[in-house]
Amino acid sequence: MDYIYMLQNAISLFLITFWIYNLAISVCSLVKLKEKKMIIDKQHKFMAIIPAHNEERVIAELVESLTKQNYPKELFDIYVIADNCTDSTASIAREAGAIVYERFDATRKTKGYALQWFLKQKIEDNSDYDAFCVFDADNVATPDFIKNMNKKLCQGEEIVQGYRDIKNPTDSWVTAGYALFYWTMHRFYHLARYNIGLSPLLNGTGFMVKFEVVKPHGWDTKTLTEDIEFSLINIASGRKLGWAVDAVVYDEQPIGFKQSWKQRMRWTVGHIQCIKYYIKDLAVGVVKHKKPMNVDGLIYLMGLPMMLATFVLLFFNLILLLGNGITPEVFLGSFIRYGLTFTVMPSLTALFMLVLEKRPVKPMIKGLICFPIFMGSWILINVKALIKPDTTWEKIEHVRSIKVKELAK
């Protein structure tokens, strides 16, 4: 029994340290630091890259929002990768003003493969672009997106995540859950780390990469979460990512729980793949570069192990209860404490975020009430992904066709 006490205390200390660390970093989102100085004054040349699979219902609005950027038209081109499309995505994108590349490879369907295929051609062609921005087909970009990413390039940033806002935050409790999740991550993860010199992460869409970064190896990703994977590869190599709160892109979220489950399952499996492939590289990066950024990148991968550690701790508490090592009150208290950490606390944090961001609370009340269900279901998704991972890619249907000026209102 003494050994179980020792293990219990060790795991408890490990978990407490992990949560205190993340809380301390989150507080840094309240600190507003000075804007970085401009290193050069230049208008760079951009590619806007849109991987799209059967997106005829939404692709035109994104292309239109990009053609109306407040940036010299001769300094950016819009490319749509019509990836294994069987609908009118390619023709609609051309009519809207995009340059379309059609790709057919039924064995490799993910966005990572599409980017790999496209960028390889641009690298081999010695294209004269300075940087590229990546969007999902259901996005719409605000008019100053490229302009503000250009500013980041002029400040010396090489990989920058823009602000991923939500097209449909009030469509259902599920879309509200996504909105609260993303807005909270933007504030307390990405902004907080950027403020104190740590590295944010790419977030799927609306990001910019300096072309020189990918020229040596191309877009060389292999997991289901190519954005996180690309982030971790660069953090491990010592390259810090940037954050552009004023480069805004709107993204559509799944309305139904079934779609949401499939999407988040894919993300979780991708996260597990990243642990498998990159935890060693990140650990080596800590030793090699000796920067807090590298330590923080390694800690990011500890989220899922922390959940497992919590389960182990609760199991030890059960053994202690059965052996009369702890009282039933202490045992029940541990379940309540960790249950609140994973469910109720996210709702309170999200409410605090809405106040800080000066977003209206009333439209999000249903989302706040249901947020514990949204976050709690993620625990079940994590468990299923560990037991029976599904590595197949399934398309999420996008139907919300809306112009950026309507969202701005």
Long-range contacts (C-beta under 8 A, 24 or more apart in sequence): 1-320, 1-323, 1-325, 4-316, 4-319, 4-320, 4-325, 5-320, 5-325, 7-316, 8-313, 8-316, 8-317, 8-320, 11-309, 11-312, 11-313, 11-316, 12-313, 14-309, 15-306, 15-309, 15-310, 15-313, 18-299, 18-302, 18-306, 19-341, 21-299, 25-188, 25-189, 25-192, 25-193, 25-196, 25-198, 25-296, 26-188, 26-189, 26-192, 27-192, 28-192, 28-193, 28-195, 28-196, 29-187, 29-188, 29-191, 29-192, 29-195, 29-356, 30-356, 31-195, 31-196, 32-195, 33-195, 36-155, 36-156, 36-157, 37-155, 38-151, 38-154, 38-155, 39-154, 39-155, 39-156, 40-154, 41-154, 42-150, 42-153, 42-154, 43-71, 43-72, 43-75, 43-150, 44-75, 44-130, 44-131, 44-150, 44-153, 44-154, 45-75, 45-76, 45-128, 45-129, 45-130, 45-131, 46-71, 46-75, 46-76, 46-77, 46-129, 46-130, 46-131, 46-132, 46-133, 46-146, 46-149, 46-150, 46-208, 47-76, 47-77, 47-79, 47-122, 47-127, 47-129, 47-131, 47-132, 47-133, 47-211, 48-76, 48-77, 48-78, 48-79, 48-132, 48-133, 48-135, 48-146, 49-79, 49-81, 49-115, 49-118, 49-119, 49-132, 49-133, 49-134, 49-135, 50-78, 50-79, 50-80, 50-81, 50-93, 50-98, 50-134, 50-135, 50-136, 50-137, 51-81, 51-83, 51-111, 51-114, 51-115, 51-118, 51-134, 51-136, 51-137, 52-80, 52-81, 52-82, 52-83, 52-85, 52-89, 52-93, 52-137, 53-83, 53-84, 53-85, 53-89, 53-109, 53-137, 53-395, 54-85, 54-86, 54-87, 54-89, 54-395, 55-85, 55-87, 55-89, 55-137, 55-138, 55-398, 56-87, 56-88, 56-89, 56-92, 57-398, 57-399, 57-401, 58-137, 58-138, 58-252, 58-398, 58-399, 58-400, 58-401, 59-89, 59-92, 59-93, 59-96, 59-137, 60-92, 60-93, 60-95, 60-96, 60-401, 61-140, 61-401, 61-402, 61-403, 61-404, 62-135, 62-137, 62-138, 62-139, 62-140, 62-141, 63-93, 63-96, 63-97, 63-98, 64-96, 64-97, 64-403, 65-139, 65-140, 65-141, 65-142, 65-143, 65-403, 65-404, 66-135, 66-141, 66-145, 66-146, 67-96, 67-97, 68-143, 69-141, 69-143, 69-144, 69-145, 69-146, 69-147, 70-143, 70-144, 70-147, 71-146, 71-147, 71-150, 76-146, 77-129, 79-118, 80-137, 81-114, 81-115, 81-117, 81-118, 83-109, 83-111, 83-114, 84-109, 89-137, 109-393, 110-224, 110-226, 110-393, 111-136, 111-226, 112-219, 112-221, 112-222, 112-223, 112-226, 112-229, 115-219, 115-221, 115-226, 116-218, 116-219, 116-220, 116-221, 119-214, 119-218, 119-219, 120-218, 120-219, 122-211, 123-214, 123-215, 123-218, 127-211, 129-211, 130-210, 130-211, 131-208, 131-209, 131-210, 131-211, 132-208, 132-209, 132-211, 133-162, 133-206, 133-207, 133-208, 133-209, 134-205, 134-206, 134-207, 134-208, 134-209, 135-205, 135-206, 135-249, 136-204, 136-205, 136-251, 137-398, 138-167, 138-251, 138-252, 138-398, 138-400, 139-205, 139-206, 139-249, 139-250, 139-251, 139-252, 140-167, 140-249, 140-250, 140-402, 140-403, 140-404, 140-407, 141-206, 141-248, 141-249, 141-250, 141-404, 142-247, 142-248, 142-249, 142-250, 142-404, 142-408, 143-404, 144-246, 144-247, 145-206, 145-247, 145-248, 145-249, 148-244, 148-246, 148-247, 149-208, 149-244, 149-247, 151-244, 152-208, 152-242, 152-244, 152-247, 153-208, 153-210, 155-242, 157-210, 157-242, 158-209, 158-210, 158-212, 158-213, 158-239, 158-242, 159-202, 159-207, 159-208, 159-209, 159-210, 159-213, 159-230, 159-231, 159-234, 159-239, 159-241, 159-242, 160-207, 160-208, 160-241, 160-242, 160-243, 160-244, 160-247, 161-190, 161-200, 161-201, 161-202, 161-203, 161-206, 161-207, 161-241, 161-242, 161-243, 161-244, 162-206, 162-207, 162-208, 162-244, 162-247, 162-248, 162-249, 163-206, 163-244, 163-245, 163-246, 163-247, 163-248, 163-249, 164-203, 164-204, 164-205, 164-206, 164-249, 164-251, 165-248, 165-249, 165-250, 165-251, 165-407, 166-250, 166-251, 166-252, 166-253, 167-250, 167-251, 167-252, 167-253, 167-400, 167-402, 167-407, 168-252, 168-253, 168-255, 168-400, 169-253, 169-363, 169-364, 169-367, 170-363, 170-364, 170-367, 171-253, 171-255, 171-400, 172-255, 172-256, 173-366, 173-367, 173-370, 173-373, 173-374, 174-253, 174-254, 174-255, 174-256, 174-257, 174-260, 174-374, 175-253, 175-254, 175-255, 175-367, 176-364, 176-366, 176-367, 176-368, 176-370, 176-371, 177-260, 177-367, 177-370, 177-371, 177-373, 177-374, 177-375, 178-253, 178-254, 178-260, 178-374, 179-253, 179-364, 179-367, 180-346, 180-350, 180-353, 180-354, 180-364, 180-367, 180-368, 180-371, 180-374, 181-350, 181-374, 181-375, 183-350, 183-353, 183-354, 183-357, 183-359, 184-346, 184-349, 184-350, 184-353, 186-245, 187-353, 187-356, 187-357, 188-349, 188-353, 190-243, 191-243, 191-245, 193-243, 193-296, 194-242, 194-243, 197-240, 197-292, 197-293, 198-240, 198-292, 198-293, 198-296, 199-231, 199-235, 199-240, 199-241, 199-293, 199-296, 199-297, 200-241, 200-242, 200-243, 201-227, 201-228, 201-231, 201-232, 201-241, 201-300, 202-227, 202-228, 202-230, 202-231, 202-241, 203-227, 204-251, 205-249, 205-251, 206-247, 206-248, 206-249, 206-251, 208-244, 208-247, 213-239, 222-273, 222-277, 223-270, 223-273, 223-274, 223-277, 224-266, 224-267, 224-269, 224-270, 224-273, 224-391, 224-393, 225-266, 225-267, 225-270, 225-271, 225-273, 225-274, 226-270, 228-270, 228-271, 228-274, 229-270, 229-273, 229-274, 229-277, 229-278, 231-297, 232-274, 232-278, 232-281, 232-282, 232-297, 232-300, 232-301, 233-278, 233-281, 235-282, 235-285, 235-293, 235-294, 235-297, 236-278, 236-281, 236-282, 236-284, 236-285, 236-294, 236-297, 237-285, 238-285, 238-288, 238-289, 238-291, 238-294, 240-293, 250-404, 250-407, 252-398, 252-399, 252-400, 254-396, 257-377, 259-396, 259-397, 261-377, 261-381, 262-394, 262-396, 263-396, 264-377, 264-378, 264-381, 265-381, 265-384, 265-385, 265-390, 266-390, 266-393, 266-394, 268-304, 268-378, 268-381, 268-382, 268-385, 269-385, 269-389, 269-390, 269-391, 271-301, 271-303, 271-304, 272-304, 272-385, 272-386, 272-389, 274-301, 275-301, 275-304, 275-305, 304-382, 304-386, 307-379, 307-382, 308-386, 310-338, 313-338, 314-338, 342-375, 342-376, 342-379, 343-372, 343-375, 343-376, 344-372, 346-371, 346-372, 346-375, 347-371, 347-372
